[in-house]
């Protein structure tokens, strides 16, 4: 039996994913980062509505776990009230010089 399995989902604030410890959301701020005061307030929201741990993923998203359906909605409302605009879909990062060299290999 293969221990690896794909879930076929990219959890987002608008589409939480069920995990072993409740629902999980990932946030990727449109601005690419958050001011320290917003990061603190987001962490406080994670503590109120989830398991209190905010993780940074390999692709630079913020991940909050341990949510219920209701607490995920409340977290989303708080993120909106904080004015944090989040990207949707899978984040794709490229180098700042990508596309400049006409002979580069993709």
Buried (B, 14 or more C-beta within 10 A) or exposed (E): EEEEEEEEEEBBBEEBBEEEEBBBBBBBBEEEEBEEEBBEBBBEBBEEBBBBEBEEEEEEBBBBBBBEEEBBEBBBEBBEEBEBEBBEEEBEEEEEEEEEEEEEEE
